[in-house]
Amino acid sequence: MDDYHQYHKLNDIWYLITFEDLPPPPNDYVTDVFQGLIHRSNATFKARRIYAASKKQCSKKEIQFILNQLSKQ
């Protein structure tokens, strides 16, 4: 979708994942929805210093959008 939002299918359920920039120090740890509690030195996604901050289950409308986008590929 964009640099801070992606759709992921986990255990046959579609989720909207929201990424966030790392908080400023002294916060050394963040909670990543994929990896759990991680140190800021490990918070890298696609060569960027961000982490997966939240996930929300997709609605039927969002799933239809995702499937339409995938069928175009």
C-alpha positions in Angstrom: 0.0 0.0 0.0 2.6 2.6 1.2 5.7 2.8 3.3 3.8 2.3 6.5 1.0 -0.1 5.6 0.9 -3.6 4.2 -1.5 -6.4 3.9 -0.3 -9.8 5.2 -2.0 -13.2 5.3 -1.3 -15.0 8.6 -2.9 -18.4 9.3 -5.3 -17.9 6.4 -6.5 -14.5 7.8 -5.7 -11.2 6.1 -4.4 -8.3 8.3 -3.5 -4.7 7.7 -0.1 -4.2 9.3 0.9 -0.7 10.3 4.6 0.1 10.6 6.0 3.0 12.7 9.4 4.7 13.0 11.4 3.8 16.1 10.6 6.0 19.1 13.5 8.3 20.1 16.0 7.1 22.8 16.0 6.2 25.6 13.4 3.7 24.5 15.6 0.7 23.6 12.8 -1.8 23.1 9.7 -1.9 21.0 6.9 -4.5 20.6 6.8 -5.8 17.1 3.6 -7.7 16.1 5.6 -10.4 14.3 8.6 -10.7 16.6 7.4 -9.6 20.0 9.7 -7.5 22.2 12.8 -6.5 20.2 15.8 -4.2 20.7 15.9 -1.1 18.6 19.1 -2.4 16.9 16.9 -5.3 15.5 14.0 -3.1 14.3 14.7 -3.1 10.6 12.2 -3.9 7.8 13.3 -3.7 4.2 16.4 -1.7 5.1 14.4 0.9 7.1 14.5 1.6 10.8 10.8 0.8 11.4 8.8 -2.0 13.1 5.4 -3.6 12.8 3.5 -1.7 15.4 0.0 -3.0 15.0 -2.2 -5.4 13.0 -5.9 -5.2 12.3 -8.0 -8.0 10.7 -9.3 -7.0 7.3 -12.9 -6.5 6.5 -14.6 -8.4 3.6 -14.3 -5.2 1.5 -10.6 -5.0 2.1 -10.1 -8.7 1.3 -11.9 -8.2 -2.0 -9.6 -5.3 -2.8 -6.6 -7.4 -1.9 -7.7 -10.3 -4.1 -8.5 -7.9 -7.0 -5.0 -6.5 -6.7 -3.4 -9.9 -6.6 -5.3 -11.1 -9.7 -3.8 -8.2 -11.7 -0.3 -9.3 -11.1 
